[in-house]
Amino acid sequence: MAEKSNKRTIKGIVISDKMDKTIVVKTERLVKHPIFHKYVRRHAKYKAHDEKNQCKVGDTVVIIESRPISKDKRWRMVEITQRAK
C-alpha cells in the first residue's frame, strides 16, 4: 500500500530532452503583484531524471522531489500526462 509522502509534485512542460536520462521541465505559476494587484506569470525550469528516456519535447509531465541525483538534478519524472502533438 502506497503511503502519502511529503514531497512536492509539480506539473510542467518538457522543453529539452537532449541529455541522457535527463529532461528540462518548465513550470508556470500566477503571482499577484504586491503593488499593482495584477496577476503576473512566473516560470521556473527544473532538471528531472527520466530513467527510460521516454519524454519528448512538448510533453506534459508530473515531477516529484527526490534526493540529489547529480549537481543540478533534484527531481524525478513520475508520469507523462499528455503527449506532444
N, CA, C and O atoms as a MOPAC input file, in Angstrom:
PM7 MOZYME 1SCF
protein

 N      0.83900 1    -1.18600 1     0.00000 1
 C      0.00000 1     0.00000 1     0.00000 1
 C      0.88000 1     1.24400 1     0.00000 1
 O      1.77000 1     1.38300 1     0.83900 1
 N      0.62900 1     2.14200 1    -0.93900 1
 C      1.42700 1     3.36300 1    -1.04000 1
 C      0.94700 1     4.37600 1    -0.01000 1
 O     -0.24800 1     4.63200 1     0.13300 1
 N      1.90300 1     4.93900 1     0.69300 1
 C      1.53100 1     5.93300 1     1.69000 1
 C      1.79900 1     7.33100 1     1.16600 1
 O      2.61000 1     7.51600 1     0.25800 1
 N      1.13500 1     8.29300 1     1.72600 1
 C      1.25500 1     9.69000 1     1.29700 1
 C      2.63500 1    10.21600 1     1.67300 1
 O      3.09000 1    10.02900 1     2.80200 1
 N      3.30200 1    10.87900 1     0.72200 1
 C      4.61600 1    11.43900 1     1.02600 1
 C      4.51800 1    12.95700 1     1.12200 1
 O      3.56200 1    13.56300 1     0.63700 1
 N      5.50100 1    13.55000 1     1.74400 1
 C      5.53300 1    14.99900 1     1.90700 1
 C      6.31500 1    15.68100 1     0.79000 1
 O      6.60000 1    16.87600 1     0.87000 1
 N      6.65900 1    14.93600 1    -0.23900 1
 C      7.43600 1    15.50000 1    -1.33900 1
 C      6.53800 1    16.31400 1    -2.26600 1
 O      5.38900 1    15.95100 1    -2.52200 1
 N      7.09200 1    17.43000 1    -2.76700 1
 C      6.32400 1    18.28000 1    -3.67000 1
 C      6.20400 1    17.63400 1    -5.04400 1
 O      7.13400 1    16.97700 1    -5.51200 1
 N      5.07100 1    17.82000 1    -5.68100 1
 C      4.89900 1    17.40500 1    -7.06700 1
 C      4.53200 1    18.64000 1    -7.87900 1
 O      3.79100 1    19.50800 1    -7.41700 1
 N      5.06000 1    18.70300 1    -9.08600 1
 C      4.84800 1    19.85500 1    -9.95800 1
 C      4.50800 1    19.35100 1   -11.34600 1
 O      5.05400 1    18.34800 1   -11.80300 1
 N      3.60300 1    20.05100 1   -12.01400 1
 C      3.22600 1    19.72700 1   -13.38300 1
 C      3.86600 1    20.76200 1   -14.30900 1
 O      3.82700 1    21.95900 1   -14.02500 1
 N      4.45500 1    20.30000 1   -15.41700 1
 C      5.10400 1    21.22600 1   -16.33500 1
 C      5.26000 1    20.63000 1   -17.72100 1
 O      4.82600 1    19.51000 1   -17.99000 1
 N      5.88800 1    21.40400 1   -18.59100 1
 C      6.08400 1    21.01300 1   -19.98600 1
 C      7.56600 1    20.77900 1   -20.24000 1
 O      8.40800 1    21.56500 1   -19.80500 1
 N      7.88500 1    19.69800 1   -20.94600 1
 C      9.27700 1    19.37600 1   -21.27700 1
 C      9.74300 1    20.32800 1   -22.36900 1
 O      9.11900 1    20.42700 1   -23.42500 1
 N     10.85300 1    21.03400 1   -22.10800 1
 C     11.38100 1    21.95900 1   -23.10900 1
 C     12.70400 1    21.47900 1   -23.69700 1
 O     13.17100 1    22.02300 1   -24.69700 1
 N     13.31800 1    20.44900 1   -23.07300 1
 C     14.54700 1    19.88300 1   -23.62800 1
 C     14.67600 1    18.42600 1   -23.19700 1
 O     14.38500 1    18.06700 1   -22.05600 1
 N     15.12400 1    17.59200 1   -24.14800 1
 C     15.37900 1    16.18400 1   -23.83500 1
 C     16.71000 1    15.73000 1   -24.45500 1
 O     16.89200 1    14.54800 1   -24.74600 1
 N     17.62800 1    16.66800 1   -24.65200 1
 C     18.87800 1    16.38200 1   -25.33900 1
 C     19.88100 1    15.60400 1   -24.48400 1
 O     20.76500 1    14.93800 1   -25.02400 1
 N     19.75300 1    15.68300 1   -23.15700 1
 C     20.68300 1    14.98500 1   -22.27300 1
 C     20.23800 1    13.53600 1   -22.07300 1
 O     19.06800 1    13.20200 1   -22.26100 1
 N     21.18000 1    12.69300 1   -21.69400 1
 C     20.86200 1    11.28700 1   -21.45000 1
 C     20.21700 1    11.13300 1   -20.07400 1
 O     20.79700 1    11.51600 1   -19.05800 1
 N     19.00700 1    10.56500 1   -20.05500 1
 C     18.23300 1    10.31100 1   -18.83500 1
 C     17.89100 1    11.58700 1   -18.05700 1
 O     17.64500 1    11.53000 1   -16.85200 1
 N     17.87500 1    12.72700 1   -18.73700 1
 C     17.54300 1    13.99800 1   -18.09300 1
 C     16.63800 1    14.81100 1   -19.00000 1
 O     16.84200 1    14.86600 1   -20.21300 1
 N     15.62400 1    15.44900 1   -18.39500 1
 C     14.75600 1    16.35900 1   -19.13000 1
 C     14.74000 1    17.69300 1   -18.39900 1
 O     14.99000 1    17.75500 1   -17.19500 1
 N     14.44300 1    18.75300 1   -19.13200 1
 C     14.26400 1    20.06700 1   -18.53000 1
 C     12.77800 1    20.39000 1   -18.60900 1
 O     12.18100 1    20.36900 1   -19.68600 1
 N     12.19000 1    20.68900 1   -17.45500 1
 C     10.75500 1    20.93200 1   -17.34900 1
 C     10.52700 1    22.38300 1   -16.95900 1
 O     11.11300 1    22.87900 1   -15.99700 1
 N      9.65700 1    23.06600 1   -17.72600 1
 C      9.31300 1    24.46000 1   -17.43200 1
 C      7.94000 1    24.49300 1   -16.77500 1
 O      6.97800 1    23.92400 1   -17.29000 1
 N      7.86100 1    25.16600 1   -15.63200 1
 C      6.58700 1    25.30100 1   -14.92700 1
 C      6.22200 1    26.77200 1   -14.83600 1
 O      7.09300 1    27.63700 1   -14.74700 1
 N      4.92900 1    27.04200 1   -14.85800 1
 C      4.44600 1    28.42100 1   -14.73500 1
 C      3.49100 1    28.53300 1   -13.56600 1
 O      2.76100 1    27.59300 1   -13.25000 1
 N      3.50400 1    29.69200 1   -12.92500 1
 C      2.55700 1    29.95300 1   -11.85700 1
 C      2.15300 1    31.41100 1   -11.90900 1
 O      2.89300 1    32.25000 1   -12.42200 1
 N      0.98000 1    31.71300 1   -11.37900 1
 C      0.49500 1    33.08100 1   -11.33400 1
 C      0.72500 1    33.64300 1    -9.93200 1
 O      0.38600 1    33.01100 1    -8.93200 1
 N      1.31000 1    34.84500 1    -9.87900 1
 C      1.59700 1    35.50800 1    -8.61400 1
 C      0.96800 1    36.88700 1    -8.65800 1
 O      1.08900 1    37.60300 1    -9.65200 1
 N      0.30200 1    37.25300 1    -7.58900 1
 C     -0.32100 1    38.57800 1    -7.53400 1
 C      0.74400 1    39.61900 1    -7.19600 1
 O      1.47600 1    39.47000 1    -6.21700 1
 N      0.82900 1    40.67200 1    -8.00800 1
 C      1.80200 1    41.72900 1    -7.78600 1
 C      1.42100 1    42.50100 1    -6.52400 1
 O      0.25900 1    42.87300 1    -6.36100 1
 N      2.38600 1    42.75000 1    -5.62500 1
 C      2.03400 1    43.37500 1    -4.34300 1
 C      1.51800 1    44.80900 1    -4.44100 1
 O      0.73000 1    45.23500 1    -3.59700 1
 N      1.94400 1    45.54900 1    -5.44500 1
 C      1.51200 1    46.95500 1    -5.55300 1
 C      0.37500 1    47.12800 1    -6.55600 1
 O     -0.62100 1    47.78800 1    -6.26200 1
 N      0.52600 1    46.52900 1    -7.75100 1
 C     -0.45500 1    46.74300 1    -8.81100 1
 C     -1.62900 1    45.77600 1    -8.75700 1
 O     -2.61200 1    45.96000 1    -9.47600 1
 N     -1.54300 1    44.74800 1    -7.91600 1
 C     -2.63400 1    43.77400 1    -7.72100 1
 C     -3.07100 1    43.08700 1    -9.01200 1
 O     -4.22400 1    42.68000 1    -9.14900 1
 N     -2.14000 1    42.96100 1    -9.95300 1
 C     -2.41100 1    42.19400 1   -11.17000 1
 C     -1.68900 1    40.86500 1   -11.03700 1
 O     -0.69900 1    40.75800 1   -10.31400 1
 N     -2.18500 1    39.85300 1   -11.73500 1
 C     -1.52700 1    38.56000 1   -11.71600 1
 C     -0.44700 1    38.52000 1   -12.78200 1
 O     -0.69200 1    38.84400 1   -13.94400 1
 N      0.75200 1    38.12000 1   -12.37500 1
 C      1.91700 1    38.08100 1   -13.24400 1
 C      2.37000 1    36.62800 1   -13.37200 1
 O      2.38100 1    35.89200 1   -12.38500 1
 N      2.74300 1    36.21600 1   -14.57800 1
 C      3.22800 1    34.85200 1   -14.78800 1
 C      4.69500 1    34.75800 1   -14.37700 1
 O      5.52100 1    35.57300 1   -14.78600 1
 N      5.00200 1    33.76200 1   -13.57000 1
 C      6.38100 1    33.46800 1   -13.18900 1
 C      6.68400 1    32.05300 1   -13.65800 1
 O      5.82800 1    31.17300 1   -13.56300 1
 N      7.88800 1    31.82600 1   -14.16200 1
 C      8.24000 1    30.47800 1   -14.59600 1
 C      9.55200 1    30.03900 1   -13.96300 1
 O     10.36900 1    30.86200 1   -13.55000 1
 N      9.73300 1    28.73800 1   -13.89500 1
 C     10.96300 1    28.14600 1   -13.37600 1
 C     11.28000 1    26.91900 1   -14.21600 1
 O     10.38300 1    26.27700 1   -14.76200 1
 N     12.57100 1    26.60100 1   -14.31500 1
 C     12.99500 1    25.42100 1   -15.05700 1
 C     13.66300 1    24.45100 1   -14.09300 1
 O     14.50200 1    24.84100 1   -13.28100 1
 N     13.28000 1    23.17900 1   -14.19300 1
 C     13.82900 1    22.14600 1   -13.33700 1
 C     14.41900 1    21.04200 1   -14.20100 1
 O     13.84900 1    20.68600 1   -15.23300 1
 N     15.56600 1    20.49700 1   -13.78100 1
 C     16.12100 1    19.31300 1   -14.43500 1
 C     15.59000 1    18.10200 1   -13.68800 1
 O     15.69000 1    18.02500 1   -12.46300 1
 N     15.02700 1    17.15900 1   -14.42700 1
 C     14.41300 1    15.97800 1   -13.81800 1
 C     14.98800 1    14.70400 1   -14.42700 1
 O     15.41100 1    14.68500 1   -15.58300 1
 N     14.99600 1    13.65200 1   -13.63500 1
 C     15.53100 1    12.36000 1   -14.05600 1
 C     14.46300 1    11.57600 1   -14.81600 1
 O     13.35400 1    11.38500 1   -14.31800 1
 N     14.80200 1    11.12500 1   -16.02000 1
 C     13.90500 1    10.32400 1   -16.85300 1
 C     14.63700 1     9.02000 1   -17.17300 1
 O     15.38300 1     8.94700 1   -18.14900 1
 N     14.42300 1     8.00200 1   -16.35700 1
 C     15.20800 1     6.76100 1   -16.41900 1
 C     15.17300 1     6.08400 1   -17.78400 1
 O     16.19800 1     5.58000 1   -18.24400 1
 N     14.01500 1     6.06100 1   -18.43900 1
 C     13.87300 1     5.31400 1   -19.69100 1
 C     13.95700 1     6.18600 1   -20.94600 1
 O     13.71900 1     5.69400 1   -22.04900 1
 N     14.28500 1     7.45000 1   -20.80000 1
 C     14.35200 1     8.39200 1   -21.92800 1
 C     13.06600 1     8.37200 1   -22.74900 1
 O     13.12100 1     8.35500 1   -23.97900 1
 N     11.92000 1     8.37200 1   -22.09200 1
 C     10.64500 1     8.26500 1   -22.80300 1
 C      9.97700 1     9.60900 1   -23.06300 1
 O      9.00800 1     9.65700 1   -23.82100 1
 N     10.44500 1    10.69100 1   -22.47700 1
 C      9.83800 1    12.00900 1   -22.68400 1
 C     10.39500 1    12.67500 1   -23.93400 1
 O     11.57100 1    12.52900 1   -24.26600 1
 N      9.52400 1    13.40700 1   -24.61700 1
 C      9.91200 1    14.19500 1   -25.78000 1
 C      9.53200 1    15.65200 1   -25.52400 1
 O      8.74900 1    15.94600 1   -24.62100 1
 N     10.09000 1    16.55800 1   -26.32000 1
 C      9.79900 1    17.98200 1   -26.16700 1
 C      8.31300 1    18.22600 1   -26.41400 1
 O      7.75700 1    17.75200 1   -27.40500 1
 N      7.67700 1    18.96100 1   -25.51600 1
 C      6.26200 1    19.28200 1   -25.64600 1
 C      5.35700 1    18.43100 1   -24.77900 1
 O      4.18000 1    18.75600 1   -24.62000 1
 N      5.87700 1    17.34100 1   -24.21000 1
 C      5.06700 1    16.50100 1   -23.32300 1
 C      4.76200 1    17.24300 1   -22.02300 1
 O      5.57600 1    18.02600 1   -21.53300 1
 N      3.57600 1    16.98100 1   -21.47300 1
 C      3.22200 1    17.49100 1   -20.15600 1
 C      3.49500 1    16.37800 1   -19.15600 1
 O      2.99400 1    15.26300 1   -19.30400 1
 N      4.29700 1    16.68700 1   -18.12900 1
 C      4.72900 1    15.66700 1   -17.18100 1
 C      4.50300 1    16.11400 1   -15.74200 1
 O      4.31700 1    17.29800 1   -15.46100 1
 N      4.52600 1    15.14200 1   -14.84500 1
 C      4.48900 1    15.40200 1   -13.40800 1
 C      5.83900 1    15.00100 1   -12.85600 1
 O      6.31300 1    13.89300 1   -13.10800 1
 N      6.47300 1    15.91200 1   -12.09000 1
 C      7.76000 1    15.60900 1   -11.47500 1
 C      7.61900 1    15.67000 1    -9.96200 1
 O      6.76100 1    16.37900 1    -9.43700 1
 N      8.46500 1    14.92300 1    -9.26700 1
 C      8.41100 1    14.85500 1    -7.81000 1
 C      9.80600 1    15.10200 1    -7.24400 1
 O     10.81000 1    14.74600 1    -7.86200 1
 N      9.85600 1    15.71400 1    -6.06700 1
 C     11.11800 1    15.95800 1    -5.37900 1
 C     11.81600 1    14.64400 1    -5.06500 1
 O     11.16000 1    13.64300 1    -4.77700 1
 N     13.14700 1    14.64200 1    -5.12000 1
 C     13.89000 1    13.43400 1    -4.75700 1
 C     15.23300 1    13.84400 1    -4.17300 1
 O     15.55000 1    15.02800 1    -4.05400 1
 N     16.01000 1    12.83100 1    -3.81400 1
 C     17.36100 1    13.10000 1    -3.32500 1
 C     18.19900 1    13.65100 1    -4.47700 1
 O     17.82500 1    13.46000 1    -5.63500 1
 N     19.31000 1    14.32300 1    -4.20800 1
 C     20.16200 1    14.80800 1    -5.29400 1
 C     20.69100 1    13.65400 1    -6.14800 1
 O     21.30300 1    12.72000 1    -5.63200 1
 N     20.44800 1    13.73000 1    -7.45000 1
 C     20.88500 1    12.68900 1    -8.36800 1
 C     22.19700 1    13.09900 1    -9.03900 1
 O     23.05100 1    12.25700 1    -9.32100 1
 N     22.34600 1    14.39500 1    -9.28900 1
 C     23.60000 1    14.93100 1    -9.82400 1
 C     23.72300 1    16.37400 1    -9.32700 1
 O     23.01200 1    16.77900 1    -8.40700 1
 N     24.60500 1    17.12800 1    -9.92300 1
 C     24.83400 1    18.50400 1    -9.46600 1
 C     23.56000 1    19.35600 1    -9.53500 1
 O     23.27800 1    20.13000 1    -8.62000 1
 N     22.80000 1    19.21100 1   -10.61100 1
 C     21.60600 1    20.04600 1   -10.80300 1
 C     20.28900 1    19.29900 1   -10.64400 1
 O     19.25000 1    19.93200 1   -10.45700 1
 N     20.30100 1    17.97300 1   -10.71300 1
 C     19.05000 1    17.20500 1   -10.70600 1
 C     18.58900 1    16.91100 1    -9.28600 1
 O     19.28600 1    16.24600 1    -8.52000 1
 N     17.38700 1    17.42400 1    -8.94100 1
 C     16.76800 1    17.15900 1    -7.64400 1
 C     15.33700 1    16.67400 1    -7.81800 1
 O     14.59500 1    16.59500 1    -6.84000 1
 N     14.93700 1    16.35200 1    -9.02900 1
 C     13.55800 1    15.95800 1    -9.32700 1
 C     13.55400 1    14.69200 1   -10.16200 1
 O     14.51300 1    14.41300 1   -10.88200 1
 N     12.45700 1    13.91300 1   -10.06500 1
 C     12.25800 1    12.70400 1   -10.85900 1
 C     10.94900 1    12.82600 1   -11.61500 1
 O      9.96900 1    13.36000 1   -11.09500 1
 N     10.93600 1    12.32700 1   -12.85400 1
 C      9.71100 1    12.30300 1   -13.63000 1
 C      8.86100 1    11.12300 1   -13.15100 1
 O      9.33800 1     9.99000 1   -13.08600 1
 N      7.58200 1    11.40600 1   -12.81200 1
 C      6.69200 1    10.37300 1   -12.29400 1
 C      5.82700 1     9.81200 1   -13.41000 1
 O      5.74200 1     8.59600 1   -13.58000 1
 N      5.18200 1    10.69600 1   -14.17400 1
 C      4.30600 1    10.22200 1   -15.24100 1
 C      4.20300 1    11.27200 1   -16.34100 1
 O      4.44600 1    12.45900 1   -16.12600 1
 N      3.83500 1    10.79400 1   -17.52300 1
 C      3.55100 1    11.67000 1   -18.65600 1
 C      2.03000 1    11.78700 1   -18.72200 1
 O      1.34000 1    10.79700 1   -18.96500 1
 N      1.50700 1    12.99800 1   -18.50500 1
 C      0.06200 1    13.16400 1   -18.50200 1
 C     -0.48800 1    13.39800 1   -19.90300 1
 O     -1.61700 1    13.01000 1   -20.20100 1
 N      0.30900 1    14.03500 1   -20.76600 1
 C     -0.15400 1    14.29600 1   -22.13500 1
 C      1.05500 1    14.29400 1   -23.06900 1
 O      2.07500 1    14.92600 1   -22.79200 1
 N      0.92100 1    13.57900 1   -24.16900 1
 C      1.98700 1    13.52000 1   -25.16900 1
 C      1.93900 1    14.74700 1   -26.07000 1
 O      0.88300 1    15.35000 1   -26.25900 1
 N      3.09400 1    15.11100 1   -26.62500 1
 C      3.16100 1    16.22500 1   -27.56300 1
 C      2.46700 1    15.84400 1   -28.86300 1
 O      2.48100 1    14.67800 1   -29.25700 1
 N      1.86300 1    16.81400 1   -29.52600 1
 C      1.15300 1    16.53900 1   -30.77000 1
 C      2.06600 1    16.65400 1   -31.95700 1
 O      1.63200 1    16.45300 1   -33.09200 1

